[in-house]
Amino acid sequence: MLTFNLASDESRTTVPPGSPSLSPSSPPPLAPRGSLSRTSLGNCSSPSLLMAAAVAPSSGGPEPSRPPALPRTFSTSVLNIKHRKSFWDKFWNERSARRADVHGEDLIVTPFAQILASLRSVRNNFQCLTNVPSNKSRRSSGAASVSTPQPRNLNPGDEAYLKLAMETMEELDWCLDQLETIQTHRSVSDMASLKFKRMLNKELSHFSESSRSGNQISEYICSTFLDKQQELDIPSLRVDENVEPPKGAQRKERPRGPTTMSQISGVNRKLCHTNSFTGERLPTHGVETPFEDELGKCLMEIDRWGIDMFRIGEMSNERPLTCVAYTIFTSRELLKSMMIPPKTFITYMMTVEDHYVKENPFHNSLHAADVTQSTHVLLNTPALESVFTPLEITAALFAACVHDVDHPGLTNQFLINSSSELALMYNDESVLENHHLAVAFKLLSNDGCDIFLNMTKKQRQTLRKMVIDMVLSTDMSKHMSLLADLKTMVETKKVAGSGVLLLDNYTDRIQVLENLVHCADLSNPTKPLRLYRLWVERLMEEFFRQGDKEREASMDISPMCDRHSATIEKSQVGFIDYIVHPLWETWADLVHPDAQDILDTLEENRDWYQSAIPASPPAEEEPGDPQRSGIRFQVTLEEGDAESESESAGPM
């Protein structure tokens, strides 16, 4: 069983003004539903993930304040709360404006953790009202470790007694209301995911009204990162036989090969390597290059965040993925522990690299190498030291290597809208991610490519399951669910009062690994500005090429894909504020303080792009302009969600 201590606030120095100084053993203060439980829990601020035997490191002082700009990220951390006003903060401030007893401590934002916090408050209040002695033996080991508050001297009939009794009843009523609306098919992570989507949609609606570019950026974020389940109403299922299709709407018949759907496309690409090395000697860095010494110097920094992958690509004879993967697997001794023959490993990695489309500006082997190296560094974080097994590490690195193999340079939505063969094969669900997995595992059957040949059947099955889970998690439409899962896990353990986060089951362990790879996939904005800007240029060019295809095919041009109207600088600010920073901030809470430098770089890059935004005219709808029509952001709420959202006192 692997355990992690959740560091208390005393190990931090950057806490909001006015926060109470509580010892790790202090119980959560007693408070009514509106003032404490789900909005501030005293010593239960942003947790850190540390090995149980480790000594909590001291944190540095607060980072310097930054100039105000667009509303900063929806913050869930105490680390930067002094100088950032995010839409997450604004959401809670609006709901707390009617309360006189609002605290400034860290927020508990996930619904399941909020329910636990409320029930803990009810229990403490009940003790104060009844003076019933606590029976710790009936509590969980984690909760029992929290000191029970001393009962107050309250007499029935006193004003304070009646006030506390009413607050306790309100708290319990709220918990019952939330539990009654939970449907059997919804998990606790669904509760958090739906809530996050509602909050983000609300903010995006305001952002879209700010300007023409704001509308386009909001639509891009909404369509890319929110997995909105489409529900068909009954009228839409009816077919009106009298309605004629508009002229020019007839679709051209496309010839389909008789065996197209029975094969995995993309596995027959022409290979650029010969698998022949001089004698028995393998290349020092896994690739043959006239710049071996220069490449070696670059790879000496393989453990550093922000390595120059573009330079490695040049020095490796355009084989960045092979040399990076070989260097990492060798340095971690995974080739030895997993019994992978080095020559087989190089052969497979070269084969995979040949199946990355070089013509893609962004989704090519350079991006795969960058994500693989970022995954490697994140696995090295001190908070995760000795946590994952060699098999789990191998699976995570392998997933990073293959997570975009044979990417066509087009989005899932484009493939779905164009009724592509891949979309038909995978039923419109994580189309590209399923394809990447199919290609990656199919290539293992090529001659001399089975790097898992010496594993047991059980190991192969376990590794395959982990890789599938991690690569599917790179589907950007799953972003909000991943974020909600991670935040729910951390806050639930925090509110439980145990101070320990257990990773003793597959679900919790793969959840951390999925978020780790997802962070690596969204790590470009956290890299040095020069590298970040190069990645942005490549990504936007790939988007623009898709937009050109859509324009040529008379399709609706996807958000941020029109080279004539996209605003790159503002799109990056919105991308960071609403997507990247919330993810990295939650990850930083998990591994505090290991990722603080990454967060600092992210905010500096955000400020640079903010300062580079050109002046934009206000959004004024022009008649007859289809591109100017306002968009609506709406996540379909299941029964009970809308009611809970409208409650002014409710935290949901």
TORTORKOL-491429 format. One record per residue: y, x, z of N, C-alpha, C in turn; residue in three letters. Coordinates in steps of 0.05 Angstrom, whole numbers, plus 5000, padded with zeros to 4 digits. Each point is the difference from the previous one (the first is absolute). Example, Ala and Ser with C-alpha at 12.3 -4.5 7.8 and 13.67 -1.06 7.14 Angstrom:
BEGIN
488652645156502449825000502450185000ala 502149934986502450165001502249855014ser 
This chain:
BEGIN
497650175000502449835000502550185000met 501849944982502450164998502349845012leu 501550125018502249865014502550154996thr 502249855000502750124997501849885021phe 501650185013501949905019502549904985asn 501049775008502549914989502250105019leu 501650194990502050135017502049805011ala 500850045024502049835013502850094991ser 501949845008502850064993501050255013asp 498750095022501050245013499650254983glu 498249994981499650234983502150014978ser 501949814999502049994979502750035012arg 501850104985502850025009501849824984thr 499149924976501749834983499349715005thr 501149885021499649725007502649864999val 500049744995502549864998501650005026pro 502649994998501649995025499249755016pro 499950055026499449775018497149955004gly 498250154987497249965004499250085028ser 498349855014499350075027498150245000pro 500250165020498250235003497749925017ser 497649974987497749915015497850214998leu 498650035020497750195000497849884983ser 498150174990497949894984498349795014pro 499950015026498449815015501549745007ser 502650004994501549765008499249764984ser 499849775012499349764985502349904984pro 499549844980502249874985501649835019pro 502750014998501649845018499549704995pro 500349845020499749724997502449894986leu 499649824982502349894985499149744987ala 502049834994499349764985499450064971pro 499049794987499150044972502150114982arg 502549915004502150094981501050285005gly 499650115024501450255006498250244998ser 497449975005498450255001497649984982leu 498049875009497350024989499850104971ser 501149844981499650074973502350154987arg 502050065016502350144989500550275013thr 499350035025500350265013498050025023ser 498550215000497950025020500350255018leu 502450075007500450225018498750254990gly 498050105013498850254993498249984976asn 499749774988498349974977501650034975cys 501350234996501550044975498250144980ser 501150084977498450104978497950205009ser 497549954994497850175010499750254984pro 498750195011499250244986497050025001ser 498950124980497150034999499450295006leu 498850055024499550275008497150015010leu 498750244997497450035011500149975031met 497949885011500049955029500450255016ala 499050224991500150245015502650164996ala 501649914980502350154993502349955020ala 501850195002502449965016502249884983val 501349805009502149874984502250194996ala 500750064974502150194994502749885006pro 501950175006502749915004501349964974ser 501649804998501449934974502850125001ser 501050044976502750114998502149805005gly 502550084999502249825005500449814977gly 501749825003500549804979501350134976pro 499149914976501050124976502949914996glu 501650154986502849934996500349744986pro 502149865007500549734987500750044971ser 499449794984500550014971502049794993arg 501550044979502049804992498649744993pro 501349775007498949744993499949964970pro 497949864991499849954971498849724997ala 498149974981498749754998498449955025leu 499349755006498449955024497550175000pro 499650165021497750185002497549855005arg 497850094989497349935005499449815023thr 497949844997499449835023498650175021phe 501650085019499150205020498249885021ser 497850145005498249915022499850235020thr 501650204998499750235017502550045017ser 499650135023502350065017501350264992val 498850154982500950274994502850024989leu 500749824982502650024987501749755005asn 499449855021501449755004502950045006ile 500850245009502850045007501849994976lys 499150094977501850034977499249834976his 498149825003499349844977500249705007arg 501049854982500149715002498449894977lys 497549925006498349924979499849704998ser 498849904978499849714998497949905020phe 498150175008498249935022501549955025trp 501950185007501649975024501749754998asp 501249964976501749764996498549745004lys 497550004991498449765002499749935030phe 499450205016499549945028502649955015trp 502250134992502649955013500949724995asn 499549894976500849734994498549805017glu 497450065005498449815016500750035030arg 501150235007500650055028502949945007ser 501649924980502849965005500649785020ala 498149815002500549775018499050065028arg 498950245004498950075027502050195014arg 500249965026501850175015498650245012ala 497350005000498550215013498450164980asp 501350094979498750154979499950295009val 497750134998499750285007500250174975his 500550265004500350174976497650184995gly 497849955014497750174996498649954974glu 497950164995498549984975498849724997asp 499949904976499049734995497050004996leu 498749795010497349954993500149784978ile 499150074976500549834977497649874988val 497650105005497649874989499249775017thr 499349774987499549755015497750035021pro 497850134993497850025019500850155024phe 501550224997501050165023501949835016ala 501649844987501949835014498549805018gln 497849884990498549825016498850145024ile 499050244996498950155023502250065020leu 502450074990502250065019500749755016ala 500049774987500749755014497949945021ser 497450034993497949945019500150195024leu 500850244995500350195022502349915018arg 502149914988502349905016499249765016ser 498449824988499149765014498350085024val 498250194996498350095022501750115023arg 501950174994501750125021501649785014asn 501149824985501549785012498349835018asn 497549954991498249845016499450135027phe 499750265000499650155025502449975019gln 502450024988502449975017500249725011cys 499249804985500349725009497949935021leu 497650124998497849915017499250205021thr 500950264996499250215018496950045000asn 498849934978497150044998499450294996val 498250125015499450294997498750044973pro 500650234988498950074974497250095002ser 498349904982497250084999499750184976asn 500450265004500150184977497250034987lys 497949955015497350034989499549824977ser 501549784998499649814979501850064976arg 501750205002501750074978498750234985arg 500950034975498950224984500850275013ser 498550214993500650265012502850094994ser 500949944975502750094993502149855015gly 499849745001502049845014500050055029ala 497750055012499850055028501450255009ala 500550184981501350255007503049965004ser 501049774992502949945004500449905028val 502050115014500549915027500949715001ser 499049855019500749725004502649995015thr 502049844991502549985014499749885028pro 501650095018500049885027501149724999gln 498749815012500949725000502849985012pro 501749834988502649955011499849815024arg 501950005016500149825023501449744991asn 498449824987501149754989498749775015leu 501649805007499149765013500149764982asn 498049835000500149764984502449845006pro 501449914979502449845004502550174997gly 499850265003502350174995500850004971asp 502550054995501050004972498650224984glu 499750245012498750224986497149934994ala 498749865018497249934997499749804976tyr 501749805000499949804979500750124973leu 501950184999500850134975497750164989lys 498650165017497850164991497749824991leu 499549785014497949824992500549884973ala 502549924995500749884974499850214977met 500850245006499850224980497150054994glu 498350005020497250054996498749784983thr 500849755006498949784984500950024971met 502550074995501050044973498550224986glu 499550215014498550234989497249914992glu 498749865017497349914995500049804977leu 501949824999500249804978500350144974asp 501650214999500450154975497450134991trp 498550125019497550124992498149794989cys 499949775013498249784990500849914973leu 502649984995501049924974499150194978asp 500250265006499250204980497049994996gln 498549985021497050004997499149754986leu 501449775004499249764986500450014970glu 501950164991500650014971498350214986thr 498550165016498250204987497749854987ile 499550054974497949874986497650194999gln 497749884998497550165003499750214979thr 501249974977499750194978502250225001his 501749995020502250205001499550195023arg 500250264994499750205021502750055013ser 500050165022502550065013501850174982val 498850164983501750164982501449824979ser 498749774993501249814982502649895012asp 499949955026502349905014502450194997met 499550265004502150194998500950034971ala 498150004981500750044972501749774990ser 499449755007501649784991502850015012leu 500150095025502650025014501750214986lys 498950234995501550224987500949914972phe 498349854986500849914973502349805002lys 500049825020502249825003502650145005arg 499950205018502450155007501050154976met 498250134985500950164977501049824978leu 498749774995501049824980502849895007asn 500549955025502649905008502150214994lys 499550255006501950214996500450054970glu 497849994985500250054971501649784986leu 499949765010501649784989502950065002ser 500850115024502850075003500750244983his 498250204998500550244985500349934970phe 498449814991500149934971502649874992ser 501449895019502649864994502350205000glu 499550255007502350195002501050094973ser 498250024980500850104974497749954981ser 500550054974498049984980497750195005arg 500750255008497950205006498549925025ser 501449895019498649915025497949794994gly 500649824981498149804993497550124987asn 500450204983497850124986498350175020gln 501350145018498550165020498449825018ile 501249795009498649815018497649894986ser 500349934975497749894985497850204997glu 500850264995498050214998498450035026tyr 501450015022498750045026498249765006ile 501049764995498549765006497449984983cys 500350074974497749974982498050235003ser 500950235010498250235001498750035027thr 501449955022499050075026499249755017phe 500449764990499249775015497749864985leu 497749995013497649884988500149705004asp 501449874982500449715003497749854986lys 498549865016497849844989501149764985gln 499249984975501049784984498449755006gln 501349785006498749755005500949804979glu 498049864988500649814979500249725012leu 502149864993500349735009498549814980asp 499449765008498549824983501349944974ile 502649944999501349944974499850234980pro 500050255010499950234981497250024987ser 498049875012497350014988499649804978leu 501949824997499749794979500950114973arg 498749924980500750094973501149764984val 502550044991501249794984499450054970asp 498349844989499150044973502249954979glu 502149865008502149934982502250224997asn 499950205018502050214999499150214981val 501750064981499450214980501050275011glu 498550214995501050265009502450094984pro 501850155012502450084985499350184977pro 501750004980499550174976499950295008lys 498250144988499850285005498450065026gly 499149795013498650055025497050054996ala 499049954975497250044996499350305003gln 497950055015499250275005498350104978arg 500450254993498350124979497350065011lys 498049954984497350065008499650304999glu 498850115021499650285001497050064997arg 499350184982497250074997498850125025pro 497849905008498750105024497350114992arg 499450245009497550134994497749855014gly 497750014989497749855013499250125027pro 500650255005499050125025502350095018thr 502449904994502350095016499749945029thr 499149765007499949925028497650115014met 498150124986497650105013500250305006ser 502350124994500450285004502450055017gln 500050235014502450095014501650164981ile 502349894992501750144981501250255013ser 500650204983501450235010498250235009gly 497449965000498250225009499150184978val 500849944976499250164977502350164988asn 502050065016502250164991499050284993arg 501350124980499250274992500750205023lys 498150165007500450195021501450254990leu 501850115016501450244992498950255012cys 497949985016498750235012497250044989his 499050245003497350064989498050055021thr 500850015026498250055022498750284999asn 501250174984498950274997502050205013ser 499050155020501650205013498850274994phe 501750205002499250274994497950095020thr 497550044991497950085018499549795021gly 499350085024499649825022502449965017glu 502150144994502549995016501649754994arg 500649865021501749774997502950085002leu 501849864987502950075003500849995029pro 501850185008500850025028501149735010thr 501549874984501349755009498849764986his 497750034987498749784987500749954972gly 502150144990500949974972500550284989val 499650024974500650254986502949994990glu 501550205008502950014994500950294998thr 501950054982501150284999501950055023pro 500649795016501950035022498649975027phe 497750135002498449975024501550095026glu 501450224999501450105023502249815008asp 501649914980502249815006498949745011glu 497749914989498849755009499150035029leu 498950245006499050055027502349995020gly 502350104993502349995018500949715005lys 499949834979500749725004498049865018cys 497450064996497949865015499850105029leu 501350225006500150095028501549805018met 501649834987501549805015498749724999glu 497450004995498649754996500149815024ile 500550125024500149845024502949905007asp 501950074982502849935006500849744986arg 501549835014501049754988502350074981trp 499949904976502250054981499550244982gly 497550074995499350224983500949934971ile 500750204984501049954973497649964981asp 499249764996497749944984500650054970met 502549984992500750054972499550304994phe 500650175018499650294996497050054999arg 498449875017497150045000498949904973ile 501149794989499049904974500550214978gly 502350135001500650214980498150245003glu 499750095025498450245005497049964997met 499149755001497149954999499149934972ser 501750054980499249944972499649704997asn 501849845013499949714999497549895012glu 499050145021497749905015500649975030arg 502149865007500849995028498049875018pro 498749784990498149865017497650175007leu 498950134980497650165005500550235020thr 502250144996500550235018500849915028cys 501549785002500849905026497649905015val 498349844987497649895013498150225008ala 499650204982498250225006501050165024tyr 502650055001501250155022499749855026thr 500549745000499849855025497149975009ile 498249944983497249975008498850275009phe 501050224988499050265009501250085027thr 502649955004501250085025498949835023ser 499349764995498849835021497050045003arg 498950174983497150065001498349744995glu 501149824984498649764994497850044980leu 500450204982497950064981497450095015leu 500450145022497850105015498849785017lys 501749865015499049795019498749764985ser 501149944976498949774985498050104979met 499450255000498150124981500649944971met 502550054993501049964972500050264986ile 498550044979500150254985502750054988pro 501350235004502750044990500349954970pro 498050104985500249964971500049704992lys 498249855014499949724995502649865007thr 501250095022502649885008502150054980phe 500250254990502050074980499549844974ile 497549984992499449854976500849715002thr 499449885023500749725003503049965001tyr 501450175015502949975002501450044973met 499050194984501150034973499549764983met 497649885003499449764985501849775008thr 500449975026501949795010502850064989val 500850255001502750074991500449944970glu 497850044985500149944971500349704996asp 499349845019500249714997502549885012his 501850175009502749925006501650034973tyr 501649804994501450004974502450185002val 499950224985502250205001502649884989lys 499849814982502449894988501649835019glu 498849915022501549845020502150175013asn 502449925001502150155014499450035030pro 498949805013499750005029497050005008phe 498549804992497349975009498150184984his 500250265007498450204987498750175022asn 498750224993498650175020502050145018ser 502550034993501950125018500549825023leu 500349744995500349815022497549995017his 497750014988497550005016499850255018ala 500950234989500050245016501949985023ala 502349884995502049975021499149825023asp 498749774992498949825020497750135016val 498450164986497850135014501050205020thr 502050164992501250205019501449865023gln 501349784995501449855021497949885019ser 497849904990497949905017498950225017thr 499650234989499050245015501950065023his 502650014995501950065022500049795021val 499949744992500049795020497450015017leu 497850074988497550035016500250235020leu 501850194994500350245018501949945023asn 501249775001502049945021498650035027thr 501450135019498850065027498949755013pro 501349774996499049755013497349924991ala 499250094976497449934988498050225002leu 500750215014498250235002497349925012glu 497950084986497249945009499449715001ser 501549834987499549715002497949924979val 500450084975498249914979497850214994phe 497749894992497750174993500450134973thr 498450214994500250124973499449804978pro 498349815005499449804979502449824995leu 501449925021502449844997502350154987glu 500350265007502050164987499450044970ile 497450054994499250024972500649754985thr 499449775012500649744986502949964995ala 501750075020502949964997501150184978ala 499250255000501050194979498949924973leu 497549924998498949924975501449754989phe 500649815018501549764992502750074989ala 501450195013502650094991499850134972ala 497950154996499650144974499749804977cys 498549795005499349824978501549735000val 502049975017501149745005501549894976his 500850164980501349904976498750104974asp 497550085001498750114977499949804977val 500650094976500149834976502149785002asp 502250065014502249805002501449994973his 500449754989501249984973503050025000pro 501350035023502950015001501349734999gly 498449805006500949725001499349885027leu 501549795008499549885026497849794999thr 498949935023498049795001501049744988asn 502649945006501149754990500249994970gln 500650234988500150024970497249944989phe 498050135012497349964990499149715003leu 500849875021499349725004501549824980ile 502650054998501649844982499250024971asn 499050234992499250054973497049944995ser 498749895020497149934998498350244991ser 500550235011498550244992497149985008ser 498450174987497150005006499550075030glu 501650185011499750085028500549765018leu 502149854994500749775017497849794998ala 498849974977497849814997497650105015leu 499550264999497650115013500249975031met 502450045011500350005029501449755010tyr 500149794984500949745008502850015013asn 501750174988502950025008500450105029asp 497950105013500250095027499950305002glu 502250135008500150295003498850134975ser 501049934977498750074975499850304997val 502250145002500050294996498450145022leu 500349925024498650135022496949984997glu 499149774992497149964995499150184976asn 501850034980499350174978499950295008his 501950095016500050285008497350065015his 499249825017497550045015497650014981leu 499949824981497749994982499850264984ala 502350094990500050254985499250245017val 501150015024499450235018497150025006ala 498749785007497250015008498250034975phe 500949894977498450034976499950294991lys 502250155004500150284992498250175016leu 499249915024498150155016497350034985leu 499449824982497450004986500150194976ser 502350124993500150194979498550255008asn 499150154980498450245005501650205017asp 498850095022501250205017502449905016gly 500249745004502449895013499449865027cys 497549975007499449855025500550175024asp 502449995011500750175023498749905026ile 499049754999498849895025496950004998phe 498950174982497250004995498450065026leu 501050185017498550095023500449835025asn 501549784997500449835023497649815003met 499649905024498049805005500949744988thr 498149824996500749744989502049855018lys 499750035026501849875018502850114998lys 500250274997502650134997501449914975gln 498549984978501149924975501049715001arg 498549835012500849725003502549975017gln 500150155022502349995018502550114986thr 499750234986502350124986501049814978leu 498149894985500949824979501649765011arg 499049885022501449785012502850085008lys 500350235013502650095009501950064977met 499050124979501650064977501049754987val 498249804997500849754988502249875017ile 499749995026502049885017502750144997asp 499950275000502650154999501349974973met 498650014978501249984974501149724995val 498549805009501049724997502649975016leu 500350155022502449975016502450124987ser 499750154978502350114985501249794981thr 498749764998501349784986502549935014asp 502350034988502549975013500549715010met 498649814988500349725009498749965027ser 498450195009498849995027501750135021lys 502450104992501650155018500649865026his 500949754998500949865025497649945018met 497749964989497649955017499350265014ser 500150234987499450255012502050065023leu 502549954995502150055020499549815024leu 499449754995499549815022497650085016ala 497950084986497550085015500650245019asp 501450204989500550245016501849935024leu 502149854995501949935021498649825021lys 498349824991498549835019498250165018thr 498650194988498250175015501550165022met 502250124992501550165019501249835022val 501349784993501349845020498149865018glu 497749924990498049865017499050185022thr 499450254993499150195020502350075019lys 502450004990502350065017500449785021lys 500049754990500549785018497849965020val 497550074992497749965017500350175026ala 501850204999500550155024498050225005gly 498050044982498050205006501050284995ser 502150034983501050264993498150164983gly 497949874990497950144984499549854975val 500050144977499349884975497350114992leu 498049834998497350084994499549984969leu 498850204990499149994972496950035001leu 498849805011497150015005498449814983asp 501249904978498649834982501050054971asn 498449924981500750064972502749874992tyr 500449765008502449854992502550155008thr 500250095025502450145009500350274987asp 497850144996500150274988500849984971arg 498949824985500749984972502849894997ile 500949855019502849894999502050235002gln 499550195017501750235002499950174975val 497650044989499750164975501349864976leu 499749744999501349854978503050045001glu 501149975023502950045002500850294995asn 498450185008500650294995500250054970leu 498049914985500050044970502349844988val 500649775010502249844990502650145005his 500350125023502450165006500350234980cys 497850144995500050224982500849914972ala 499149764992500649894974503049934998asp 501249935023502949935000501650235014leu 499250244995501350235014502250134984ser 500449934975502050144984502849995013asn 500949775011502649995012500350175025pro 497850105011500150165024499950304994thr 499950074975499950284992502850114996lys 500450274998502650114995501449864976pro 502649975002501549844981499550084971leu 499950264995499650104972497449894989arg 497850015016497449904991500049704998leu 501249875019500249715000501449904974tyr 502150124993501549924976498350034975arg 498550224999498250044977497949784998leu 498949925023498049794999501349734992trp 502449955009501449754993500549994969val 500850234989500550004971497449944985glu 497850115009497549954986499049715003arg 500349895024499249735005501649804983leu 502750045000501749824985499450014970met 499550244990499350024972497549854993glu 498050015018497649854996500549705001glu 501749915019500849725001501449924974phe 501850174990501549944976498249974976phe 498050174998498149984978498549745001arg 499349905024498849745002501949794991gln 502550025008502149814991500349994970gly 499850244988500250014970497749854988asp 497650035011497649864990500449695003lys 501149925023500449725005502149884981glu 502150154995502149914981498849974972arg 498450204992498849994974498149774996glu 498649935022498149784999501249735007ala 502749995002501449765007499149885027ser 499350185018499349925027502450025018met 499949865023502150035020499950295010asp 502450135001500050285009499850005030ile 498250165010499550025029502450115014ser 500449935026502350115015499950305001pro 502350134997500350295000498850144976met 499149854980498850124976501849994976cys 502449895002501949984978501950245002asp 499650194981501650245001503049954995arg 500749764991502849944995501449875024his 498549935020501449865023499150105027ser 497950165002499150095026502050195013ala 500449975026501750185015498250165019thr 499650254992498150175014500850065029ile 502550075004500850085027499749775020glu 501049774993499849775018497149915004lys 498450034980497249925002498650175021ser 500750265000498750185020500949945028gln 502549925004501049935026498549755010val 499749804983498649765007497050055005gly 498950174983497250085003499550135027phe 501850185008499750135026500449805023ile 502249854998500749825022497849795006asp 498949894979498249775004497050074999tyr 499350234989497250064996499350265014ile 501250224991499150275009500650055029val 502449955009500750075027498449835021his 499749744996498449855019497150115003pro 498950084977497350125001499950265015leu 501850184993500050275012500949985029trp 501749825007500949975027497649915018glu 498449824990497749915015497950225002thr 499750164979498250235001501050205020trp 502750045000501150195019499649915029ala 500149745005499449905026497150075008asp 498249994981497250055005499550295008leu 501450194987499550285004502350155013val 501849855013502450125012499350255016his 501550224998502450034983499550144974pro 497650014991499250174977501549944974asp 500849754996501249924974503049985001ala 501250095022502949975002501650154978gln 499150244993501350154979499849854973asp 497749874996499749854975502049764999ile 500349875023501949785001502850094996leu 500750245012502750114996500650054971asp 498050124986500450064971500349744984thr 498449805007500249744987502749885002leu 501250015024502649885004502250174986glu 499750264999501950164986499949944970glu 497649974989499849934972501149724994asn 499649825019501149734997503050014999arg 501250165018502950025000501150124974asp 498550194989500950134975500149794978trp 497949854997499949794979502149785005tyr 500449945026502149815006502750094991gln 500650265004502650104992500350024970ser 497750004985500050034971500149734986ala 500049785014500049744987502649954987ile 500049944974502549944986501149735009pro 502549964996501249745007498849784983ala 499349785013498749784986501649755003ser 500449854978501449745002498449805015pro 501349815013498649795014498349834981pro 498049875011498249834983501549754993ala 500649974974501249754990498249904978glu 499049775004498149894981501449924974glu 499050114978501149944974498349794986glu 501249794990498549794986498550114976pro 497649914997498450084977498850285002gly 500350135023498850265003497549985017asp 497650024987497549965016499650215020pro 501150244996499650225019501749965025gln 502049814999501749975023499249785018arg 498049854992499249785018498950105026ser 501049895021499150095027497149965004gly 498850175015497149985006499749895028ile 497749875004499449895027497850175012arg 500350075025497950155014498849815020phe 497549954997498749815018497150075003gln 499150035024497150045006499049735009val 497949914988498849745008499050025029thr 501149845017499250005028497849795005leu 498050095016497949815006501049815022glu 498649785003500849805019500550115028glu 502249955011500750105026501950234999gly 500150154978501750234999502949924998asp 500649804984502849924997501249905025ala 498449865016501049895025500650225019glu 498250205002500450225019502450174991ser 500550014974502350164990502649885008glu 500149735002502549875004500749985030ser 498250065017500649985029501950225008glu 502249925011502150195006499250195022ser 498449905019499250175023497450154995ala 498549914979497550134995500350274988gly 498250195004500350264990498750044973pro 498649814989498550044976501950024976met 
